[in-house]
Amino acid sequence: DGLIGNYFNGIYEGADLEKSGYKGIISRTEFIVNSADWLYTRIEADGEYADLNTSTFEDFERVLDLKTGILTRSYTWILKSGKKVRLEFERFLSMKEAEIAVQTIKITPLNFTGEVVLYSGIDFTQIHHMTGRSMWNVADTASQEDSITMLGNTVSTDQSLLVSCRFQCEYEEKSDIREDKKLVRRFLLKAEEGKPLSFTKIIRNISRK
């Protein structure tokens, strides 16, 4: 289980509270709302997905560099077939341009040559913990050669968030998967033993109150 959260100052929603028998107690509250998951990523090989909750892995490390602000996470994923894949993630939020975030993933097959599938996109289905549901409606989606975009509006306060992702990688095939409140691009990657594949995702989040 996890609780993925991405919040923007000033983008809020409201909810009714259980009525109190005491005078002066509020019956409605407002809160900064959990928004789109721009880090949405799934990595697949031999029909298996890399999942730290269920997969076998070793050499896990996570480091936050307090000088550069770069968060690094890495581990070796061991498939049921015995194949090993080294996964390295780097991400940061820009202090100069607050709307921009970047994640780079390096995928290195350690003892085989074959195919790896990477899914990356934008997910507005994230649950807001207090309400138990997504607080967004998706108004529009767009897909370009190297990018995807989604426009979401909060369900009752009608505030907007435009999320755009640009992808940089070498791939064999790509296709888009569209679901309710989710847009994901699927990349088929050719992986060669010992050689890292690099995948970069550049995100721009623009909010309108």
N, C-alpha and C positions, 0 to 999 in steps of 0.2 A: 504494500500500500504506500501511496505517496500523496503529497499535497503540493502540486505545482502551482506557483503563483507569479503573476506579472501584473504590477499595479502602477497606475499613473496618477500623480497628484492632481486632484480636481475632477477626475472622472469617477462619478459616484452613482449609486442607486439607493433606493429606499425600500423599506419593508415595514409592514404592520407588526406591532408587538401585542402580546397577550394583554388584554385589558386588566388594569389593576383596580382594586376597590378603594384605593387611597386617592384623594384629590391631588392634582398637580403632577402626577406621574405620567410621563409621556406614553403615547399609544403608537408612535411611529418613530423609526430611527433611520439615519442615513449613514452610508459607509462607502469607502473606496472599494471599487468592484474588481474582482479578479477578471483579467482580460485574456487576450489571445496568447496561446503558448507558441511563441516564435521559435523555440528550440526544438520543436517536434522533429524527432529523428528515429528511424528504425533501421537496423542493419541485419541483413539476412544472408546466410550461406548454407547450402545443402538443406534448405527447407527449415532451418533453425533461425531463431531471432536472438540476438545478443540481449540478454536480460539478466541483470545482476541478482534478481530475485530467484531465478530458476536455473541459469546457466552455470557451468563450471568455469572458473577463472582463477588466475594467479597473478602475482606481482602487481596488485592494485596500489595505486598511489594517487593522491589528490593534493595539489599545492596551490595556494594563493600567494602570488608574488606581490607584496605590499608596496614595492617600488614602482612596478609597471602596471599593476592592477589586473594582470592576466591570470585567469584561473585555468589550471592544467589538470586533467584527469587522464590516467592511462591504466591499462591492464591487458593481460593476455587472455583471450577468449579461447576455451578448449571445446571443440565440437564433439559430439558423440562419436564421430568417425575417427577421432584422434587428431584431426586437423587443428592447427593453432593459428589464430589471427591476433596480431598486436593492434590494439586500438588506442589512439592518442587524440584527446580533445583539448582544444584551446579556445577560450572565449573571453571577450571583454566588452564593456560598455564604454562608449566614448564620453570623456569628460568635456571635450571641446564642442561636440555636437550631440546633445543629449538624446536625439531621436535615433542615433545609429548604434547598432550592436553587431558584433562579428563572431562567428564560430568557424573554426577550421578543424577538420577531422582527418587524421592520417590512418590509413588502413594498410597493414603490412601482413600478407600471408607468410608465415614462417616456415612451413614445411610442405607447401603444395602450390600448384598453379591452377587457377580456375576462375569461376565467376562469383562476384559478390553483388548483392542488390542493396541499394541504399534508398530509403524513403525520407524525404525532407519536405516540410511544408508549414502551414499555418493552421492552428486549431483553436476555434472559438467555442469548442464544446466544454472547456474547463469549468468544473463545478466551483461555485462560490460556497465555501464551507458552511457559512451561517444559514444560507437559504436552501442548500442542497440541490441547486440546479444552475445551469448556465444563465447568466444575466444579459445575454447578447442575442440580437437578431442580425443575421447577415443580409446586408442590403445589396451587395454586388461582389462579383469576383471577376478577375481577368487573368489571362495567361499569355505570356510573351515567350520569345525564343529562349531567353536565359533568366526569366523571372516570373513570379506569380504575385498577385495582389488580392487582398480581401478588404472589404469595407464593412465594419460592424457598427450597429447602433445599440445602445443600452435599452433594455426592454421598456422602461417607463420614463426615464429622464431624457431619452432621445439625444444622448451625447454620442459622438462619432469617434471611431478609431480606424485609421487606414494603416494597414500593415502590408509592406512590400518586401519581398525577398529576392535577391539576385544570387544566382548560383555560378560558381566557377569550378569546373572539373572537366576531366576527359572521360567520356563514356561511350559505350557501344550503342545503347538505345535509351530513350527516355519517353515517358508518357505521364499524363496527369490522371489522378484519381480524385473525383469530386464526390464529397459526401455532404450531408446536412451540416453546415457550420464548419466544414473542414475542406481544405484544398492541399493535396499532397502531390509532389512530383517524384516519380519512380525512376531511378537511374540504374541501368545494368552496367557494371564495371568489370573489366578484364583485369584480374589480379595475377601478378607474376611473383613467384617465390622470392622473398627477400627484398622486393622493391616496393616502397611505400606509394600508395595512391593518396592524393591530396584532394580534399573536397572543402570548399569554402562557401559559407553562406553569409551574405551581407544583408542586414535587416534595417529597414527604416520604419519607425512607428510615428505616425502623425495624428495627434488628437485634436478634436474640436469640441469645445464645451458649449 
